[in-house]
Amino acid sequence: MNIFKSIEEAIAYISGAIRRIFSPSDDMYPMIGVSPFEGDLYQEANW
């Protein structure tokens, strides 16, 4: 019986992974495109 339970758990694990791969995306990224860089400008080093 333990072997059958292990096989059942393995199939459930693999099918869950397949379901996640082929399901619609659940990412919460905004659909606005690329954001511009708003950081510090590069300052050349004075050697």
mmCIF entry with sequence, helices, sheets and N, C-alpha, C, O atoms, coordinates in Angstrom:
data_MODEL
# 
_entry.id   MODEL 
# 
_entity.id                         1 
_entity.type                       polymer 
_entity.pdbx_number_of_molecules   1 
# 
_entity_poly.entity_id                      1 
_entity_poly.type                           'polypeptide(L)' 
_entity_poly.nstd_linkage                   no 
_entity_poly.nstd_monomer                   no 
_entity_poly.pdbx_seq_one_letter_code       MNIFKSIEEAIAYISGAIRRIFSPSDDMYPMIGVSPFEGDLYQEANW 
_entity_poly.pdbx_seq_one_letter_code_can   MNIFKSIEEAIAYISGAIRRIFSPSDDMYPMIGVSPFEGDLYQEANW 
_entity_poly.pdbx_strand_id                 A 
# 
loop_
_entity_poly_seq.entity_id 
_entity_poly_seq.num 
_entity_poly_seq.mon_id 
_entity_poly_seq.hetero 
1 1  MET n 
1 2  ASN n 
1 3  ILE n 
1 4  PHE n 
1 5  LYS n 
1 6  SER n 
1 7  ILE n 
1 8  GLU n 
1 9  GLU n 
1 10 ALA n 
1 11 ILE n 
1 12 ALA n 
1 13 TYR n 
1 14 ILE n 
1 15 SER n 
1 16 GLY n 
1 17 ALA n 
1 18 ILE n 
1 19 ARG n 
1 20 ARG n 
1 21 ILE n 
1 22 PHE n 
1 23 SER n 
1 24 PRO n 
1 25 SER n 
1 26 ASP n 
1 27 ASP n 
1 28 MET n 
1 29 TYR n 
1 30 PRO n 
1 31 MET n 
1 32 ILE n 
1 33 GLY n 
1 34 VAL n 
1 35 SER n 
1 36 PRO n 
1 37 PHE n 
1 38 GLU n 
1 39 GLY n 
1 40 ASP n 
1 41 LEU n 
1 42 TYR n 
1 43 GLN n 
1 44 GLU n 
1 45 ALA n 
1 46 ASN n 
1 47 TRP n 
# 
_struct_asym.id          A 
_struct_asym.entity_id   1 
# 
_struct_conf.conf_type_id            HELX_P 
_struct_conf.id                      HELX_P1 
_struct_conf.pdbx_PDB_helix_id       AA1 
_struct_conf.beg_label_comp_id       ASN 
_struct_conf.beg_label_asym_id       A 
_struct_conf.beg_label_seq_id        2 
_struct_conf.pdbx_beg_PDB_ins_code   ? 
_struct_conf.end_label_comp_id       PHE 
_struct_conf.end_label_asym_id       A 
_struct_conf.end_label_seq_id        22 
_struct_conf.pdbx_end_PDB_ins_code   ? 
_struct_conf.beg_auth_comp_id        ASN 
_struct_conf.beg_auth_asym_id        A 
_struct_conf.beg_auth_seq_id         2 
_struct_conf.end_auth_comp_id        PHE 
_struct_conf.end_auth_asym_id        A 
_struct_conf.end_auth_seq_id         22 
_struct_conf.pdbx_PDB_helix_class    1 
_struct_conf.details                 ? 
_struct_conf.pdbx_PDB_helix_length   21 
# 
_struct_conf_type.id          HELX_P 
_struct_conf_type.criteria    ? 
_struct_conf_type.reference   ? 
# 
loop_
_atom_site.group_PDB 
_atom_site.id 
_atom_site.type_symbol 
_atom_site.label_atom_id 
_atom_site.label_alt_id 
_atom_site.label_comp_id 
_atom_site.label_asym_id 
_atom_site.label_entity_id 
_atom_site.label_seq_id 
_atom_site.pdbx_PDB_ins_code 
_atom_site.Cartn_x 
_atom_site.Cartn_y 
_atom_site.Cartn_z 
_atom_site.occupancy 
_atom_site.B_iso_or_equiv 
_atom_site.pdbx_formal_charge 
_atom_site.auth_seq_id 
_atom_site.auth_comp_id 
_atom_site.auth_asym_id 
_atom_site.auth_atom_id 
_atom_site.pdbx_PDB_model_num 
ATOM 1   N N  . MET A 1 1  ? 0.805  -1.188 0.000   1.00 0.00 ? 1  MET A N  1 
ATOM 2   C CA . MET A 1 1  ? 0.000  0.000  0.000   1.00 0.00 ? 1  MET A CA 1 
ATOM 3   C C  . MET A 1 1  ? 0.854  1.261  0.000   1.00 0.00 ? 1  MET A C  1 
ATOM 4   O O  . MET A 1 1  ? 0.473  2.255  -0.617  1.00 0.00 ? 1  MET A O  1 
ATOM 5   N N  . ASN A 1 2  ? 1.968  1.244  0.660   1.00 0.00 ? 2  ASN A N  1 
ATOM 6   C CA . ASN A 1 2  ? 2.830  2.414  0.743   1.00 0.00 ? 2  ASN A CA 1 
ATOM 7   C C  . ASN A 1 2  ? 3.370  2.802  -0.633  1.00 0.00 ? 2  ASN A C  1 
ATOM 8   O O  . ASN A 1 2  ? 3.538  3.988  -0.917  1.00 0.00 ? 2  ASN A O  1 
ATOM 9   N N  . ILE A 1 3  ? 3.642  1.828  -1.480  1.00 0.00 ? 3  ILE A N  1 
ATOM 10  C CA . ILE A 1 3  ? 4.140  2.103  -2.826  1.00 0.00 ? 3  ILE A CA 1 
ATOM 11  C C  . ILE A 1 3  ? 3.059  2.816  -3.634  1.00 0.00 ? 3  ILE A C  1 
ATOM 12  O O  . ILE A 1 3  ? 3.354  3.770  -4.354  1.00 0.00 ? 3  ILE A O  1 
ATOM 13  N N  . PHE A 1 4  ? 1.822  2.366  -3.522  1.00 0.00 ? 4  PHE A N  1 
ATOM 14  C CA . PHE A 1 4  ? 0.732  3.000  -4.252  1.00 0.00 ? 4  PHE A CA 1 
ATOM 15  C C  . PHE A 1 4  ? 0.509  4.442  -3.796  1.00 0.00 ? 4  PHE A C  1 
ATOM 16  O O  . PHE A 1 4  ? 0.216  5.316  -4.611  1.00 0.00 ? 4  PHE A O  1 
ATOM 17  N N  . LYS A 1 5  ? 0.649  4.685  -2.498  1.00 0.00 ? 5  LYS A N  1 
ATOM 18  C CA . LYS A 1 5  ? 0.492  6.047  -1.972  1.00 0.00 ? 5  LYS A CA 1 
ATOM 19  C C  . LYS A 1 5  ? 1.619  6.937  -2.489  1.00 0.00 ? 5  LYS A C  1 
ATOM 20  O O  . LYS A 1 5  ? 1.378  8.096  -2.826  1.00 0.00 ? 5  LYS A O  1 
ATOM 21  N N  . SER A 1 6  ? 2.830  6.421  -2.558  1.00 0.00 ? 6  SER A N  1 
ATOM 22  C CA . SER A 1 6  ? 3.958  7.185  -3.082  1.00 0.00 ? 6  SER A CA 1 
ATOM 23  C C  . SER A 1 6  ? 3.759  7.519  -4.558  1.00 0.00 ? 6  SER A C  1 
ATOM 24  O O  . SER A 1 6  ? 4.041  8.637  -4.991  1.00 0.00 ? 6  SER A O  1 
ATOM 25  N N  . ILE A 1 7  ? 3.275  6.552  -5.324  1.00 0.00 ? 7  ILE A N  1 
ATOM 26  C CA . ILE A 1 7  ? 3.013  6.788  -6.743  1.00 0.00 ? 7  ILE A CA 1 
ATOM 27  C C  . ILE A 1 7  ? 1.912  7.832  -6.902  1.00 0.00 ? 7  ILE A C  1 
ATOM 28  O O  . ILE A 1 7  ? 2.017  8.720  -7.747  1.00 0.00 ? 7  ILE A O  1 
ATOM 29  N N  . GLU A 1 8  ? 0.865  7.729  -6.098  1.00 0.00 ? 8  GLU A N  1 
ATOM 30  C CA . GLU A 1 8  ? -0.230 8.694  -6.154  1.00 0.00 ? 8  GLU A CA 1 
ATOM 31  C C  . GLU A 1 8  ? 0.256  10.107 -5.836  1.00 0.00 ? 8  GLU A C  1 
ATOM 32  O O  . GLU A 1 8  ? -0.142 11.060 -6.506  1.00 0.00 ? 8  GLU A O  1 
ATOM 33  N N  . GLU A 1 9  ? 1.107  10.253 -4.826  1.00 0.00 ? 9  GLU A N  1 
ATOM 34  C CA . GLU A 1 9  ? 1.644  11.557 -4.464  1.00 0.00 ? 9  GLU A CA 1 
ATOM 35  C C  . GLU A 1 9  ? 2.546  12.106 -5.572  1.00 0.00 ? 9  GLU A C  1 
ATOM 36  O O  . GLU A 1 9  ? 2.523  13.306 -5.847  1.00 0.00 ? 9  GLU A O  1 
ATOM 37  N N  . ALA A 1 10 ? 3.336  11.242 -6.206  1.00 0.00 ? 10 ALA A N  1 
ATOM 38  C CA . ALA A 1 10 ? 4.207  11.680 -7.292  1.00 0.00 ? 10 ALA A CA 1 
ATOM 39  C C  . ALA A 1 10 ? 3.385  12.161 -8.487  1.00 0.00 ? 10 ALA A C  1 
ATOM 40  O O  . ALA A 1 10 ? 3.712  13.180 -9.096  1.00 0.00 ? 10 ALA A O  1 
ATOM 41  N N  . ILE A 1 11 ? 2.330  11.439 -8.822  1.00 0.00 ? 11 ILE A N  1 
ATOM 42  C CA . ILE A 1 11 ? 1.465  11.844 -9.931  1.00 0.00 ? 11 ILE A CA 1 
ATOM 43  C C  . ILE A 1 11 ? 0.781  13.170 -9.610  1.00 0.00 ? 11 ILE A C  1 
ATOM 44  O O  . ILE A 1 11 ? 0.674  14.034 -10.481 1.00 0.00 ? 11 ILE A O  1 
ATOM 45  N N  . ALA A 1 12 ? 0.322  13.341 -8.383  1.00 0.00 ? 12 ALA A N  1 
ATOM 46  C CA . ALA A 1 12 ? -0.319 14.595 -7.985  1.00 0.00 ? 12 ALA A CA 1 
ATOM 47  C C  . ALA A 1 12 ? 0.678  15.754 -8.059  1.00 0.00 ? 12 ALA A C  1 
ATOM 48  O O  . ALA A 1 12 ? 0.313  16.851 -8.481  1.00 0.00 ? 12 ALA A O  1 
ATOM 49  N N  . TYR A 1 13 ? 1.915  15.528 -7.659  1.00 0.00 ? 13 TYR A N  1 
ATOM 50  C CA . TYR A 1 13 ? 2.944  16.565 -7.702  1.00 0.00 ? 13 TYR A CA 1 
ATOM 51  C C  . TYR A 1 13 ? 3.245  16.969 -9.144  1.00 0.00 ? 13 TYR A C  1 
ATOM 52  O O  . TYR A 1 13 ? 3.326  18.158 -9.452  1.00 0.00 ? 13 TYR A O  1 
ATOM 53  N N  . ILE A 1 14 ? 3.408  15.995 -10.016 1.00 0.00 ? 14 ILE A N  1 
ATOM 54  C CA . ILE A 1 14 ? 3.724  16.271 -11.421 1.00 0.00 ? 14 ILE A CA 1 
ATOM 55  C C  . ILE A 1 14 ? 2.543  16.927 -12.119 1.00 0.00 ? 14 ILE A C  1 
ATOM 56  O O  . ILE A 1 14 ? 2.731  17.870 -12.888 1.00 0.00 ? 14 ILE A O  1 
ATOM 57  N N  . SER A 1 15 ? 1.330  16.448 -11.869 1.00 0.00 ? 15 SER A N  1 
ATOM 58  C CA . SER A 1 15 ? 0.164  17.051 -12.516 1.00 0.00 ? 15 SER A CA 1 
ATOM 59  C C  . SER A 1 15 ? -0.055 18.484 -12.027 1.00 0.00 ? 15 SER A C  1 
ATOM 60  O O  . SER A 1 15 ? -0.517 19.329 -12.795 1.00 0.00 ? 15 SER A O  1 
ATOM 61  N N  . GLY A 1 16 ? 0.263  18.766 -10.778 1.00 0.00 ? 16 GLY A N  1 
ATOM 62  C CA . GLY A 1 16 ? 0.168  20.134 -10.268 1.00 0.00 ? 16 GLY A CA 1 
ATOM 63  C C  . GLY A 1 16 ? 1.150  21.059 -10.968 1.00 0.00 ? 16 GLY A C  1 
ATOM 64  O O  . GLY A 1 16 ? 0.825  22.205 -11.277 1.00 0.00 ? 16 GLY A O  1 
ATOM 65  N N  . ALA A 1 17 ? 2.356  20.553 -11.218 1.00 0.00 ? 17 ALA A N  1 
ATOM 66  C CA . ALA A 1 17 ? 3.356  21.351 -11.933 1.00 0.00 ? 17 ALA A CA 1 
ATOM 67  C C  . ALA A 1 17 ? 2.918  21.607 -13.371 1.00 0.00 ? 17 ALA A C  1 
ATOM 68  O O  . ALA A 1 17 ? 3.064  22.720 -13.877 1.00 0.00 ? 17 ALA A O  1 
ATOM 69  N N  . ILE A 1 18 ? 2.387  20.589 -14.023 1.00 0.00 ? 18 ILE A N  1 
ATOM 70  C CA . ILE A 1 18 ? 1.917  20.742 -15.405 1.00 0.00 ? 18 ILE A CA 1 
ATOM 71  C C  . ILE A 1 18 ? 0.751  21.732 -15.447 1.00 0.00 ? 18 ILE A C  1 
ATOM 72  O O  . ILE A 1 18 ? 0.678  22.568 -16.348 1.00 0.00 ? 18 ILE A O  1 
ATOM 73  N N  . ARG A 1 19 ? -0.146 21.640 -14.487 1.00 0.00 ? 19 ARG A N  1 
ATOM 74  C CA . ARG A 1 19 ? -1.281 22.557 -14.429 1.00 0.00 ? 19 ARG A CA 1 
ATOM 75  C C  . ARG A 1 19 ? -0.802 23.988 -14.258 1.00 0.00 ? 19 ARG A C  1 
ATOM 76  O O  . ARG A 1 19 ? -1.356 24.902 -14.870 1.00 0.00 ? 19 ARG A O  1 
ATOM 77  N N  . ARG A 1 20 ? 0.228  24.200 -13.429 1.00 0.00 ? 20 ARG A N  1 
ATOM 78  C CA . ARG A 1 20 ? 0.751  25.553 -13.207 1.00 0.00 ? 20 ARG A CA 1 
ATOM 79  C C  . ARG A 1 20 ? 1.448  26.085 -14.453 1.00 0.00 ? 20 ARG A C  1 
ATOM 80  O O  . ARG A 1 20 ? 1.336  27.273 -14.753 1.00 0.00 ? 20 ARG A O  1 
ATOM 81  N N  . ILE A 1 21 ? 2.155  25.244 -15.178 1.00 0.00 ? 21 ILE A N  1 
ATOM 82  C CA . ILE A 1 21 ? 2.852  25.686 -16.387 1.00 0.00 ? 21 ILE A CA 1 
ATOM 83  C C  . ILE A 1 21 ? 1.865  26.135 -17.450 1.00 0.00 ? 21 ILE A C  1 
ATOM 84  O O  . ILE A 1 21 ? 2.082  27.160 -18.096 1.00 0.00 ? 21 ILE A O  1 
ATOM 85  N N  . PHE A 1 22 ? 0.790  25.390 -17.645 1.00 0.00 ? 22 PHE A N  1 
ATOM 86  C CA . PHE A 1 22 ? -0.138 25.656 -18.737 1.00 0.00 ? 22 PHE A CA 1 
ATOM 87  C C  . PHE A 1 22 ? -1.354 26.485 -18.331 1.00 0.00 ? 22 PHE A C  1 
ATOM 88  O O  . PHE A 1 22 ? -2.251 26.684 -19.150 1.00 0.00 ? 22 PHE A O  1 
ATOM 89  N N  . SER A 1 23 ? -1.411 26.968 -17.104 1.00 0.00 ? 23 SER A N  1 
ATOM 90  C CA . SER A 1 23 ? -2.523 27.811 -16.687 1.00 0.00 ? 23 SER A CA 1 
ATOM 91  C C  . SER A 1 23 ? -2.225 29.263 -17.067 1.00 0.00 ? 23 SER A C  1 
ATOM 92  O O  . SER A 1 23 ? -1.071 29.604 -17.325 1.00 0.00 ? 23 SER A O  1 
ATOM 93  N N  . PRO A 1 24 ? -3.245 30.119 -17.105 1.00 0.00 ? 24 PRO A N  1 
ATOM 94  C CA . PRO A 1 24 ? -3.002 31.537 -17.388 1.00 0.00 ? 24 PRO A CA 1 
ATOM 95  C C  . PRO A 1 24 ? -2.097 32.154 -16.326 1.00 0.00 ? 24 PRO A C  1 
ATOM 96  O O  . PRO A 1 24 ? -2.054 31.698 -15.183 1.00 0.00 ? 24 PRO A O  1 
ATOM 97  N N  . SER A 1 25 ? -1.391 33.177 -16.718 1.00 0.00 ? 25 SER A N  1 
ATOM 98  C CA . SER A 1 25 ? -0.448 33.834 -15.821 1.00 0.00 ? 25 SER A CA 1 
ATOM 99  C C  . SER A 1 25 ? -1.176 34.472 -14.642 1.00 0.00 ? 25 SER A C  1 
ATOM 100 O O  . SER A 1 25 ? -2.246 35.058 -14.807 1.00 0.00 ? 25 SER A O  1 
ATOM 101 N N  . ASP A 1 26 ? -0.590 34.356 -13.454 1.00 0.00 ? 26 ASP A N  1 
ATOM 102 C CA . ASP A 1 26 ? -1.170 34.986 -12.276 1.00 0.00 ? 26 ASP A CA 1 
ATOM 103 C C  . ASP A 1 26 ? -0.236 36.060 -11.718 1.00 0.00 ? 26 ASP A C  1 
ATOM 104 O O  . ASP A 1 26 ? -0.316 36.415 -10.542 1.00 0.00 ? 26 ASP A O  1 
ATOM 105 N N  . ASP A 1 27 ? 0.650  36.572 -12.576 1.00 0.00 ? 27 ASP A N  1 
ATOM 106 C CA . ASP A 1 27 ? 1.556  37.629 -12.161 1.00 0.00 ? 27 ASP A CA 1 
ATOM 107 C C  . ASP A 1 27 ? 0.778  38.927 -11.996 1.00 0.00 ? 27 ASP A C  1 
ATOM 108 O O  . ASP A 1 27 ? -0.194 39.167 -12.712 1.00 0.00 ? 27 ASP A O  1 
ATOM 109 N N  . MET A 1 28 ? 1.190  39.741 -11.083 1.00 0.00 ? 28 MET A N  1 
ATOM 110 C CA . MET A 1 28 ? 0.503  40.998 -10.812 1.00 0.00 ? 28 MET A CA 1 
ATOM 111 C C  . MET A 1 28 ? 1.305  42.191 -11.336 1.00 0.00 ? 28 MET A C  1 
ATOM 112 O O  . MET A 1 28 ? 1.331  43.242 -10.695 1.00 0.00 ? 28 MET A O  1 
ATOM 113 N N  . TYR A 1 29 ? 1.956  42.045 -12.490 1.00 0.00 ? 29 TYR A N  1 
ATOM 114 C CA . TYR A 1 29 ? 2.730  43.139 -13.068 1.00 0.00 ? 29 TYR A CA 1 
ATOM 115 C C  . TYR A 1 29 ? 1.787  44.136 -13.736 1.00 0.00 ? 29 TYR A C  1 
ATOM 116 O O  . TYR A 1 29 ? 0.786  43.724 -14.321 1.00 0.00 ? 29 TYR A O  1 
ATOM 117 N N  . PRO A 1 30 ? 2.077  45.433 -13.665 1.00 0.00 ? 30 PRO A N  1 
ATOM 118 C CA . PRO A 1 30 ? 1.230  46.402 -14.363 1.00 0.00 ? 30 PRO A CA 1 
ATOM 119 C C  . PRO A 1 30 ? 1.419  46.276 -15.874 1.00 0.00 ? 30 PRO A C  1 
ATOM 120 O O  . PRO A 1 30 ? 2.515  45.969 -16.343 1.00 0.00 ? 30 PRO A O  1 
ATOM 121 N N  . MET A 1 31 ? 0.365  46.512 -16.622 1.00 0.00 ? 31 MET A N  1 
ATOM 122 C CA . MET A 1 31 ? 0.402  46.375 -18.070 1.00 0.00 ? 31 MET A CA 1 
ATOM 123 C C  . MET A 1 31 ? 0.728  47.717 -18.734 1.00 0.00 ? 31 MET A C  1 
ATOM 124 O O  . MET A 1 31 ? 0.071  48.096 -19.703 1.00 0.00 ? 31 MET A O  1 
ATOM 125 N N  . ILE A 1 32 ? 1.736  48.444 -18.225 1.00 0.00 ? 32 ILE A N  1 
ATOM 126 C CA . ILE A 1 32 ? 2.049  49.766 -18.754 1.00 0.00 ? 32 ILE A CA 1 
ATOM 127 C C  . ILE A 1 32 ? 3.307  49.777 -19.601 1.00 0.00 ? 32 ILE A C  1 
ATOM 128 O O  . ILE A 1 32 ? 3.605  50.800 -20.217 1.00 0.00 ? 32 ILE A O  1 
ATOM 129 N N  . GLY A 1 33 ? 4.045  48.704 -19.660 1.00 0.00 ? 33 GLY A N  1 
ATOM 130 C CA . GLY A 1 33 ? 5.264  48.665 -20.444 1.00 0.00 ? 33 GLY A CA 1 
ATOM 131 C C  . GLY A 1 33 ? 6.497  48.932 -19.601 1.00 0.00 ? 33 GLY A C  1 
ATOM 132 O O  . GLY A 1 33 ? 6.483  48.773 -18.380 1.00 0.00 ? 33 GLY A O  1 
ATOM 133 N N  . VAL A 1 34 ? 7.548  49.337 -20.267 1.00 0.00 ? 34 VAL A N  1 
ATOM 134 C CA . VAL A 1 34 ? 8.829  49.559 -19.608 1.00 0.00 ? 34 VAL A CA 1 
ATOM 135 C C  . VAL A 1 34 ? 8.812  50.904 -18.895 1.00 0.00 ? 34 VAL A C  1 
ATOM 136 O O  . VAL A 1 34 ? 8.355  51.902 -19.451 1.00 0.00 ? 34 VAL A O  1 
ATOM 137 N N  . SER A 1 35 ? 9.309  50.926 -17.672 1.00 0.00 ? 35 SER A N  1 
ATOM 138 C CA . SER A 1 35 ? 9.385  52.168 -16.916 1.00 0.00 ? 35 SER A CA 1 
ATOM 139 C C  . SER A 1 35 ? 10.725 52.845 -17.186 1.00 0.00 ? 35 SER A C  1 
ATOM 140 O O  . SER A 1 35 ? 11.742 52.163 -17.307 1.00 0.00 ? 35 SER A O  1 
ATOM 141 N N  . PRO A 1 36 ? 10.743 54.163 -17.281 1.00 0.00 ? 36 PRO A N  1 
ATOM 142 C CA . PRO A 1 36 ? 12.015 54.863 -17.502 1.00 0.00 ? 36 PRO A CA 1 
ATOM 143 C C  . PRO A 1 36 ? 12.883 54.811 -16.248 1.00 0.00 ? 36 PRO A C  1 
ATOM 144 O O  . PRO A 1 36 ? 12.382 54.672 -15.133 1.00 0.00 ? 36 PRO A O  1 
ATOM 145 N N  . PHE A 1 37 ? 14.180 54.926 -16.451 1.00 0.00 ? 37 PHE A N  1 
ATOM 146 C CA . PHE A 1 37 ? 15.115 54.924 -15.332 1.00 0.00 ? 37 PHE A CA 1 
ATOM 147 C C  . PHE A 1 37 ? 15.064 56.274 -14.641 1.00 0.00 ? 37 PHE A C  1 
ATOM 148 O O  . PHE A 1 37 ? 15.186 57.312 -15.291 1.00 0.00 ? 37 PHE A O  1 
ATOM 149 N N  . GLU A 1 38 ? 14.887 56.267 -13.333 1.00 0.00 ? 38 GLU A N  1 
ATOM 150 C CA . GLU A 1 38 ? 14.810 57.513 -12.580 1.00 0.00 ? 38 GLU A CA 1 
ATOM 151 C C  . GLU A 1 38 ? 15.856 57.550 -11.474 1.00 0.00 ? 38 GLU A C  1 
ATOM 152 O O  . GLU A 1 38 ? 15.596 58.081 -10.395 1.00 0.00 ? 38 GLU A O  1 
ATOM 153 N N  . GLY A 1 39 ? 17.028 56.996 -11.729 1.00 0.00 ? 39 GLY A N  1 
ATOM 154 C CA . GLY A 1 39 ? 18.069 56.944 -10.706 1.00 0.00 ? 39 GLY A CA 1 
ATOM 155 C C  . GLY A 1 39 ? 19.097 58.044 -10.890 1.00 0.00 ? 39 GLY A C  1 
ATOM 156 O O  . GLY A 1 39 ? 18.865 59.014 -11.612 1.00 0.00 ? 39 GLY A O  1 
ATOM 157 N N  . ASP A 1 40 ? 20.220 57.885 -10.238 1.00 0.00 ? 40 ASP A N  1 
ATOM 158 C CA . ASP A 1 40 ? 21.298 58.859 -10.338 1.00 0.00 ? 40 ASP A CA 1 
ATOM 159 C C  . ASP A 1 40 ? 22.008 58.718 -11.679 1.00 0.00 ? 40 ASP A C  1 
ATOM 160 O O  . ASP A 1 40 ? 22.160 57.613 -12.200 1.00 0.00 ? 40 ASP A O  1 
ATOM 161 N N  . LEU A 1 41 ? 22.435 59.838 -12.225 1.00 0.00 ? 41 LEU A N  1 
ATOM 162 C CA . LEU A 1 41 ? 23.187 59.819 -13.467 1.00 0.00 ? 41 LEU A CA 1 
ATOM 163 C C  . LEU A 1 41 ? 24.628 59.401 -13.190 1.00 0.00 ? 41 LEU A C  1 
ATOM 164 O O  . LEU A 1 41 ? 25.152 59.613 -12.096 1.00 0.00 ? 41 LEU A O  1 
ATOM 165 N N  . TYR A 1 42 ? 25.249 58.809 -14.191 1.00 0.00 ? 42 TYR A N  1 
ATOM 166 C CA . TYR A 1 42 ? 26.631 58.354 -14.061 1.00 0.00 ? 42 TYR A CA 1 
ATOM 167 C C  . TYR A 1 42 ? 27.565 59.546 -14.028 1.00 0.00 ? 42 TYR A C  1 
ATOM 168 O O  . TYR A 1 42 ? 27.493 60.416 -14.896 1.00 0.00 ? 42 TYR A O  1 
ATOM 169 N N  . GLN A 1 43 ? 28.421 59.596 -13.057 1.00 0.00 ? 43 GLN A N  1 
ATOM 170 C CA . GLN A 1 43 ? 29.437 60.642 -12.948 1.00 0.00 ? 43 GLN A CA 1 
ATOM 171 C C  . GLN A 1 43 ? 30.787 60.027 -13.253 1.00 0.00 ? 43 GLN A C  1 
ATOM 172 O O  . GLN A 1 43 ? 31.213 59.081 -12.590 1.00 0.00 ? 43 GLN A O  1 
ATOM 173 N N  . GLU A 1 44 ? 31.461 60.567 -14.262 1.00 0.00 ? 44 GLU A N  1 
ATOM 174 C CA . GLU A 1 44 ? 32.774 60.011 -14.608 1.00 0.00 ? 44 GLU A CA 1 
ATOM 175 C C  . GLU A 1 44 ? 33.737 60.184 -13.445 1.00 0.00 ? 44 GLU A C  1 
ATOM 176 O O  . GLU A 1 44 ? 33.742 61.213 -12.770 1.00 0.00 ? 44 GLU A O  1 
ATOM 177 N N  . ALA A 1 45 ? 34.544 59.166 -13.226 1.00 0.00 ? 45 ALA A N  1 
ATOM 178 C CA . ALA A 1 45 ? 35.516 59.221 -12.137 1.00 0.00 ? 45 ALA A CA 1 
ATOM 179 C C  . ALA A 1 45 ? 36.681 60.127 -12.548 1.00 0.00 ? 45 ALA A C  1 
ATOM 180 O O  . ALA A 1 45 ? 37.145 60.075 -13.687 1.00 0.00 ? 45 ALA A O  1 
ATOM 181 N N  . ASN A 1 46 ? 37.136 60.937 -11.630 1.00 0.00 ? 46 ASN A N  1 
ATOM 182 C CA . ASN A 1 46 ? 38.302 61.789 -11.882 1.00 0.00 ? 46 ASN A CA 1 
ATOM 183 C C  . ASN A 1 46 ? 39.531 61.069 -11.388 1.00 0.00 ? 46 ASN A C  1 
ATOM 184 O O  . ASN A 1 46 ? 39.817 61.050 -10.191 1.00 0.00 ? 46 ASN A O  1 
ATOM 185 N N  . TRP A 1 47 ? 40.249 60.483 -12.306 1.00 0.00 ? 47 TRP A N  1 
ATOM 186 C CA . TRP A 1 47 ? 41.421 59.700 -11.918 1.00 0.00 ? 47 TRP A CA 1 
ATOM 187 C C  . TRP A 1 47 ? 42.546 60.624 -11.741 1.00 0.00 ? 47 TRP A C  1 
ATOM 188 O O  . TRP A 1 47 ? 43.651 60.195 -11.412 1.00 0.00 ? 47 TRP A O  1 
# 
